[in-house]
Amino acid sequence: MEEHFYSVIVPVYNRVEEVDELLASLAAQSARNFEVVIVEDGSTQPCHDTVEKYAAGGLNVRYFFKENEGRSIARNYGLERAEGDYFIFVDSDCVIPADYFEKLNRMMAEAPYDAFGGPDAADESFSTTQKAINVAMTSFLTTGGIRGGKVSLEKFTPRTFNMGYSRKVYETVGGFREMFSEDIDMSTRIRHAGFSIGLYPELPVYHKRRVDFRKFFRQVYVFGMSRITLKLLYPDSLKAVHLLPALFVIGVVAMIVLAIVWSPWWLLPLGVYLLAIFISALVSTKSAVIACKAVPASVIQLGGYGLGFIRAYFWKIICRRGRNEAEEIAVRKGSNEKL
């Protein structure tokens, strides 16, 4: 079985403890046909000593420090220095299962793709809040399975918490643009260039995400806004599944108003939906605590994304203030594709 050589590229900004956990998981891999490229993006708390510890222990890891310019430019910096024939992207807050590369070798031999990705999951060591947020981000009831689920309402789009593609893809398409949802932009450009993209459902990473609901709201709010930017870049990219969070926000507001002025029974559909989320989370996690937290996490996920989507749609589409932004993004360094 032919084994590719992979470069794992990780942009880092003030994540010393998380980098320690990530590198520990990479040092424990059962297959070792990879290098790790850590790109420190101008951190005030650099992780150089942590990287050196694992390099001394035998992990094939290289460290680079550059001025702070953003995660996409940091990834591109790593791409320019990586030696692999395939590039793997994970976030610094990920932990990689010990058999990740062993499975990847087998999957690439059985069903090779030019670009690929896998789902994210919650490790047993994560807090109940982190596990609840993972439920909210991966459940079919909240995101339609678009983040690596086996059943999905949209074509699979690799994300940079668990994404890989060949050197040929990089040489053809170019690097990442500095923007929100840069991984969706990259996956779209890869698909437009005619490369194959596939999901390896049995190749998860453990993704910590945000550790509290306030930070989680801010994250998904930005995701909602960036979906409109993607629509301006790729007019056919907006699908029905992307509208659901906005419809959720509008529907909840309407139900609350009708419950106040007409009858409390108008809240019944919302109650049934939230109960379904609770039951689904209880079945998947087997924890009542996580299932209870999954309910507000799901409301935050849908509400935050929906509010960001509605605001961006109003300003960028209705008020036509987004075209200049889209044109600026389209010509930013990183892409070989002309839009």
C-alpha positions in Angstrom: 0.0 0.0 0.0 1.4 3.3 -1.1 1.8 5.9 1.7 1.7 9.6 1.0 3.8 12.0 3.1 1.6 14.6 4.9 2.4 18.0 6.2 0.2 19.0 9.2 0.0 22.8 9.1 -1.2 24.5 12.3 -1.6 28.3 12.7 -1.2 29.4 16.3 -1.9 32.5 18.3 -1.4 32.4 22.1 -2.4 28.7 22.5 0.5 27.2 24.4 -1.5 24.7 26.4 -3.6 23.6 23.4 -0.5 23.2 21.3 0.9 20.9 24.0 -2.1 18.7 23.8 -2.2 18.7 20.0 1.5 17.7 19.7 1.1 15.1 22.4 -1.7 13.5 20.3 0.4 13.7 17.1 3.4 12.2 18.9 1.2 9.2 19.8 0.2 8.4 16.2 0.5 4.7 15.2 1.6 5.8 11.7 4.3 8.4 11.3 4.4 9.4 7.6 3.9 13.1 8.4 5.6 16.2 9.5 4.1 19.0 11.6 4.5 22.7 10.7 3.7 25.1 13.5 3.3 28.7 12.4 3.2 31.1 15.3 1.3 34.2 14.1 2.9 36.9 16.2 1.8 35.4 19.6 2.7 37.3 22.8 2.9 33.8 24.4 4.9 31.8 22.0 4.9 28.0 22.1 8.5 27.5 20.9 9.6 25.7 24.0 6.7 23.3 23.8 7.5 22.5 20.2 11.1 21.9 21.0 10.1 19.5 23.8 8.3 17.3 21.3 11.0 17.7 18.6 13.5 16.4 21.1 11.2 13.5 21.8 11.3 12.4 18.2 8.3 14.1 16.6 9.0 15.5 13.1 7.9 19.1 13.9 9.2 22.4 12.6 8.5 25.8 14.2 8.2 29.2 12.5 7.4 32.6 14.0 6.0 35.5 11.9 4.3 38.8 12.6 0.6 38.7 13.3 -1.3 38.9 10.0 -4.2 36.4 10.5 -4.7 32.6 10.4 -5.1 32.4 6.6 -1.8 34.1 5.9 -0.2 31.9 8.6 -1.5 28.8 6.8 -0.1 30.1 3.5 3.2 30.7 5.2 3.2 27.1 6.3 2.2 25.9 2.9 5.2 27.6 1.3 7.5 25.7 3.6 5.8 22.3 3.9 7.4 19.3 2.3 4.5 16.9 2.0 2.7 15.8 -1.1 -0.6 16.3 0.8 -1.4 19.0 3.3 -3.5 18.5 6.5 -5.0 21.4 8.3 -6.2 21.2 11.9 -6.9 23.9 14.5 -4.6 24.4 17.5 -7.6 23.5 19.8 -7.8 20.0 18.3 -6.7 16.6 19.6 -6.0 13.9 17.0 -7.0 10.3 17.6 -4.0 8.0 17.8 -5.0 6.0 14.7 -5.8 9.1 12.5 -2.9 8.6 10.0 -3.2 4.9 10.0 -6.8 5.2 9.0 -6.0 8.0 6.5 -3.4 5.8 4.8 -6.0 3.0 4.3 -8.7 5.3 3.2 -6.5 7.1 0.7 -5.5 3.7 -0.8 -9.1 2.5 -1.0 -10.9 5.8 -2.1 -8.4 8.6 -2.9 -9.6 12.2 -3.2 -7.8 15.4 -4.3 -9.3 17.1 -1.2 -10.9 15.5 1.8 -12.0 16.0 5.3 -13.6 14.4 8.3 -16.0 15.2 11.1 -15.3 16.7 14.5 -16.2 15.0 17.8 -15.9 15.5 21.5 -13.2 13.7 23.5 -14.1 12.2 26.9 -11.8 14.8 28.5 -13.9 17.7 27.3 -16.1 19.6 29.7 -19.9 19.1 29.5 -20.3 22.6 28.0 -17.8 21.7 25.3 -19.6 18.4 24.6 -22.9 20.3 24.5 -21.5 22.8 22.0 -20.2 19.9 19.9 -23.7 18.4 19.8 -25.1 21.8 18.7 -22.6 22.1 15.9 -22.9 18.5 14.6 -26.5 17.5 15.1 -28.7 17.0 12.0 -31.4 18.8 13.9 -29.3 22.0 14.2 -26.9 22.2 11.3 -28.4 19.7 8.8 -25.3 17.5 9.1 -23.2 19.9 6.9 -20.1 19.7 9.2 -19.2 16.1 8.3 -22.3 14.1 9.1 -23.1 10.9 7.3 -26.5 12.4 6.4 -26.4 16.0 5.1 -28.6 18.6 3.4 -25.6 20.0 1.5 -22.6 18.7 -0.4 -19.7 18.0 2.0 -17.4 21.0 2.5 -14.1 20.3 4.3 -13.3 22.7 7.1 -9.9 23.6 8.4 -10.3 21.8 11.8 -10.0 18.6 9.7 -9.1 19.2 6.1 -6.6 17.9 3.6 -5.6 18.4 -0.1 -2.9 17.5 -2.5 0.1 19.6 -3.5 -1.4 19.7 -7.0 -4.5 21.3 -5.6 -2.4 24.0 -3.9 -0.4 24.6 -7.1 -3.6 25.0 -9.1 -5.9 26.9 -6.7 -3.4 28.8 -4.5 -3.6 29.5 -0.8 -6.2 30.7 1.6 -7.8 34.2 1.5 -7.8 36.2 4.7 -11.5 36.3 5.5 -14.1 34.6 7.7 -15.1 31.1 6.5 -11.9 31.0 4.5 -12.2 27.2 4.5 -15.5 27.2 2.7 -14.1 29.6 0.2 -11.1 27.3 -0.3 -13.3 24.2 -0.7 -15.5 26.1 -3.2 -12.5 27.1 -5.3 -11.2 23.5 -5.2 -14.6 22.2 -6.4 -14.7 24.9 -9.2 -11.3 23.8 -10.4 -12.6 20.3 -11.0 -10.9 18.4 -8.2 -12.5 15.6 -6.3 -13.7 16.3 -2.8 -14.7 13.5 -0.4 -15.7 12.9 3.2 -14.0 10.3 5.3 -16.7 9.8 8.0 -14.5 7.5 10.1 -11.7 10.1 10.4 -12.7 12.5 13.2 -10.7 14.9 15.2 -11.6 16.0 18.7 -12.4 19.7 18.4 -12.6 21.8 21.6 -14.3 24.8 20.1 -15.4 27.5 22.5 -15.3 26.9 26.2 -18.3 29.0 27.1 -21.6 30.1 25.6 -20.7 33.8 25.3 -17.7 33.0 23.1 -19.7 30.4 21.2 -22.4 33.0 20.4 -19.8 35.4 19.0 -18.3 32.6 16.8 -21.5 31.5 15.2 -22.7 35.1 14.8 -19.6 35.7 12.6 -20.3 32.5 10.7 -23.8 33.8 9.9 -22.4 37.1 8.6 -19.7 35.4 6.5 -22.3 33.2 4.7 -23.5 36.4 3.0 -20.0 37.3 2.0 -19.7 33.8 0.4 -22.9 34.4 -1.5 -21.5 37.6 -2.9 -18.4 35.7 -4.0 -20.3 32.7 -5.3 -23.9 33.6 -6.0 -25.0 30.0 -6.3 -23.5 28.9 -3.0 -26.4 29.9 -0.8 -28.6 26.8 -0.2 -31.8 26.3 1.6 -30.0 24.8 4.7 -28.2 28.1 5.2 -31.5 29.9 5.6 -32.8 27.7 8.4 -31.1 29.6 11.3 -32.6 32.9 10.1 -36.0 31.3 9.7 -35.6 29.9 13.2 -35.0 33.4 14.6 -38.0 34.8 12.7 -40.2 31.9 13.7 -39.3 32.1 17.4 -39.9 35.9 17.5 -43.3 35.3 15.8 -44.3 32.5 18.2 -43.4 34.7 21.2 -45.4 37.6 19.9 -48.4 35.4 19.1 -48.1 33.7 22.6 -48.3 37.1 24.3 -51.2 38.5 22.2 -53.1 35.4 21.4 -52.4 32.1 23.2 -49.4 30.4 24.9 -50.1 27.3 22.7 -48.2 29.1 19.9 -45.0 28.1 21.8 -45.8 24.4 21.5 -43.8 23.9 18.2 -40.7 25.5 19.8 -41.1 23.2 22.9 -41.4 20.1 20.7 -38.3 21.1 18.7 -36.2 21.7 21.8 -37.5 18.4 23.3 -36.3 16.6 20.2 -32.9 18.2 20.6 -32.7 17.1 24.2 -33.7 13.5 23.3 -31.3 13.3 20.4 -28.5 14.6 22.6 -29.4 12.2 25.4 -29.3 9.3 23.0 -26.0 10.3 21.4 -24.1 11.3 24.6 -26.0 9.2 27.2 -25.7 12.1 29.6 -28.6 14.1 31.0 -26.3 17.0 31.9 -24.9 17.3 28.4 -28.4 16.9 26.9 -29.7 19.7 29.1 -26.8 22.0 28.1 -27.3 21.0 24.4 -30.7 22.8 24.4 -29.3 26.3 25.1 -26.2 25.5 23.0 -28.5 24.7 20.1 -30.5 27.9 20.6 -27.3 29.9 20.7 -26.0 28.1 17.6 -29.2 28.8 15.6 -30.0 32.2 17.0 -26.4 33.5 16.8 -25.9 32.3 13.2 -29.4 33.5 12.2 -28.9 37.0 13.7 -25.6 37.3 11.9 -27.1 36.1 8.7 -30.1 38.5 8.9 -27.9 41.5 9.8 -25.4 40.8 6.9 -28.2 40.2 4.4 -29.8 43.5 5.3 -26.6 45.6 5.0 -24.8 43.7 2.3 -27.7 42.6 0.0 -30.6 44.9 0.6 -28.5 48.0 1.3 -25.9 46.9 -1.3 -22.9 47.6 0.9 -21.2 44.3 0.4 -20.1 44.4 -3.2 -16.9 46.3 -2.5 -16.0 43.9 0.3 -16.5 40.9 -2.0 -14.4 42.5 -4.7 -11.5 43.2 -2.3 -11.6 39.6 -1.0 -11.6 38.2 -4.5 -8.3 39.9 -5.4 -6.5 39.2 -2.1 -3.2 37.3 -2.1 -3.7 33.6 -1.8 -5.9 32.6 -4.7 -4.8 31.6 -8.2 -8.4 31.6 -9.4 -10.0 34.5 -11.1 -13.6 35.1 -10.0 
